[in-house]
Structure formats: structure tokens, C-alpha cells
């Protein structure tokens, strides 16, 4: 990440959804360039996954879509992603991607996704804001709609 220059500012709205946990899951993001208002939407799905994996994937895919280092304001309803980025990841890295469970150290769940997110966080300056899910936040609602539509292909019904 370059220092000294102003980075382009973007807003990243993300959501993940699952039908069952684990089960078919979808992820989605909306990326908005702050100055121009230009937007990109993207979504995808996996046949068997967890909600947390889809929440992480949405953020990863959104950051991967950026062509250069940016100042990113991330909006997500996932406490797991937010706390992982802002509170837990530093200790996980210090402990070799392990977390304390009682008196023992266990591997971090979804380690490969957290490692990829960590790489992307080195490229961008990311500020995280938690939004309440299903509370009428327009971009969060849209991401939820896209994520659910993405995984419906695996349900055998309601696919459009």
C-alpha cells in the first residue's frame, strides 16, 4: 500500500447467506466508488458451506475486485468478520493461526479464508462498520437478496 498519496475511496457492502449451516450458501457484494458513484455488484455460491465462510468470501471477493490500493469503508452485518479483522486476527497470526480454546490451542476455523483476507488487508486501508442485518439498510438488503438468489441454484426449487 502506498503511503503519502490519497488513496481512491470506495464503499464495500457485503453479505453471506446459507440454507442450513452447513448447506448451500451464497455471497454477494456491492462496490461503490465514492467520487463517481459507479457501482459493481457480484455474487456467487457454493453447494456445501457455512454462513461464516460466505460472509468472509463476500469481503474477499469484494477486495479482490479492486484493481489498485484503495481506502475501503466496509459495511457488513457479520460480527464474525468484523471482530476477526479488528480484534482476533492479530493474536491468531502471533499464535501461528491458532486460537485458545480452554487450555489448549486449536487451529483457527476457516484459516485459508482468514489468511487470504489478511493478504488483502495489506493492500488496502480498510475501515469496518457493522450494520444490523435485515434492518432496512438498502445495500445490505440488496446483498442478502443477491446471496440468497445465488445459492438457490443448489436447492432444486425456486431457482430463477
Number of C-alpha atoms within 10 A of each C-alpha: 14 10 6 6 7 9 16 13 15 22 21 25 27 34 33 31 30 26 19 12 13 14 18 24 31 35 32 31 32 23 24 19 16 15 9 8 10 10 13 12 16 18 25 20 25 18 17 16 19 21 22 22 22 26 27 25 26 29 26 21 19 22 24 14 11 15 7 12 18 21 18 24 19 21 23 28 20 21 15 13 22 19 13 16 18 11 11 14 21 13 14 18 15 10 14 11 19 18 19 13 9 7 6 8 13 12 14 17 13 12 13 11 16 23 14 14 21 16 12 19 17 11 17 18 15 19 15 16 14 14 17 13 14 11 10 11 11 11 18 24 17 19 26 23 18 24 28 24 21 23 24 20 18 17 12 7 8 9 11 7
